[in-house]
Amino acid sequence: MQAAKEKVKDGVSAVKAKTKITRAKAEEKAEAATARSHAERELAHERGKAKVAAAKMELHQDKALHREEAIEHRIHKHAATGCLGGHGHARHNKHGVAAAPAPPPGAGAYYPPAAGAGHY
């Protein structure tokens, strides 16, 4: 479901960006048509390119925001269940018994006997 929401949001953002790009190009053409010199036409073209680049950058930022929202949703959804698998139940071994909890750090570590303990 979240992937579908993300896809729809991306589509809406793409349509908005396309509208801004089309508007920027139309404004560029109108400005170039009223320009009196070659330099003014060049300036109009540069402004148009800047507006198009800004619209594309905004689309990219919107898509990144949609990905971030989807990832946050997935993280919070799995964190609420209390386990890594996200299924809401304890992990069991093949006999149907819940697995033992992991030992604390350092438990079961091997410590060699002190020197001169007389083992050999």
Contacts in CASP RR format, 6 or more apart in sequence:
PFRMAT RR
TARGET T0000
AUTHOR 0000-0000-0000
METHOD contacts of the structure
MODEL  1
MQAAKEKVKDGVSAVKAKTKITRAKAEEKAEAATARSHAERELAHERGKA
KVAAAKMELHQDKALHREEAIEHRIHKHAATGCLGGHGHARHNKHGVAAA
PAPPPGAGAYYPPAAGAGHY
2 70 0 8 1.000
2 73 0 8 1.000
2 74 0 8 1.000
3 70 0 8 1.000
5 70 0 8 1.000
6 66 0 8 1.000
6 67 0 8 1.000
6 69 0 8 1.000
6 70 0 8 1.000
9 62 0 8 1.000
9 66 0 8 1.000
10 62 0 8 1.000
10 63 0 8 1.000
10 66 0 8 1.000
13 59 0 8 1.000
13 62 0 8 1.000
13 63 0 8 1.000
13 66 0 8 1.000
14 59 0 8 1.000
16 59 0 8 1.000
17 55 0 8 1.000
17 56 0 8 1.000
17 58 0 8 1.000
17 59 0 8 1.000
17 62 0 8 1.000
20 51 0 8 1.000
20 54 0 8 1.000
20 55 0 8 1.000
20 58 0 8 1.000
21 51 0 8 1.000
21 52 0 8 1.000
21 55 0 8 1.000
21 56 0 8 1.000
24 48 0 8 1.000
24 51 0 8 1.000
24 52 0 8 1.000
24 55 0 8 1.000
25 48 0 8 1.000
25 52 0 8 1.000
27 47 0 8 1.000
27 48 0 8 1.000
27 51 0 8 1.000
28 44 0 8 1.000
28 45 0 8 1.000
28 47 0 8 1.000
28 48 0 8 1.000
28 51 0 8 1.000
31 40 0 8 1.000
31 44 0 8 1.000
31 47 0 8 1.000
32 40 0 8 1.000
32 41 0 8 1.000
32 44 0 8 1.000
32 45 0 8 1.000
35 41 0 8 1.000
35 43 0 8 1.000
35 44 0 8 1.000
77 86 0 8 1.000
78 84 0 8 1.000
78 85 0 8 1.000
78 86 0 8 1.000
81 87 0 8 1.000
81 88 0 8 1.000
82 88 0 8 1.000
83 89 0 8 1.000
83 90 0 8 1.000
83 91 0 8 1.000
90 98 0 8 1.000
90 99 0 8 1.000
91 98 0 8 1.000
91 99 0 8 1.000
92 98 0 8 1.000
92 99 0 8 1.000
93 99 0 8 1.000
113 119 0 8 1.000
END
